């Protein structure tokens, strides 16, 4: 687990997809958003090693993992700050 900051606030991230709105390692920050990059190898690993894909509570992420393949392009996850 690591910590990123934006406007003086701290945010933690997790390398696993099980949370309802997981926050992944931030690769870039703009004025009002975080951008995380999920490599195809990580998505494919989750696909192969999750006992049940229903453990992934976020529907969009579950769909991406279900349809991922080892040679796909990375997936960007964008988090807006409100």
Buried (B, 14 or more C-beta within 10 A) or exposed (E): EEEBEBEEEEBEBEEEBEEEEBBBBBBEBEEEEBBBBBEBEBBBBBBEEBEEBEEBEBEEBBEBBEEBEEEBEEBEBEBEEE
